[in-house]
Amino acid sequence: MQSLANGSHWRPDSSADPMLQHTQMLLWRALAVLALLMAVIGVVLPVMPTVPFLLLAAWAAGKGWPALEARMLAHPIYGPAILNWREHGAVPRKAKWFATIAMAGSATMLWFAPVPPWVRWAVYATMLTVGTWLWLRPEPPGATSNNVLVRPERV
């Protein structure tokens, strides 16, 4: 749910046209499915990111498909990353290093690609901006210096 300035949450207007509400729900679901498909492609293709699409899918699902959002948040691998992002805007150091190395590899390949120089430099500037922003994000609470999350023992 989207928080408003006064702390309340936005809800669809119950007096709105039911057809409009249904259409909005379907559009949110379509965005969630599209983003989830892009995330799956990102798992297979090294040039496509995965986590940003998962974050987008979880956000869109929260607007129009609460059951999908709940499944994503309960996922043992991706659920904690989504929650860390939502609650703290946090990115694990391991993910920061992976993204930085991937961008450096992409920049190296781009150097040898037959593209106009302005395209090359625009992509370099974008990657530098994204990399800087990424490293300025906090790390998840409980993360230790060796990137292992401190988890309570299971009873």
Protein Blocks (a to p, Z undefined) as FASTA:
>chain_A
ZZdfkopacdddfkbcfklmmmmmmmmmmmmmmmmmmmmmmmmpmkbcfklmmmmmmmmm
mmmommlmmmmmmpmklmmmmmmmmmnopacfklmmmmmmmmmmmmmmmmmpccdfklmm
mmmmmmmmmmmmmmmpccdehiafkopacddddZZ
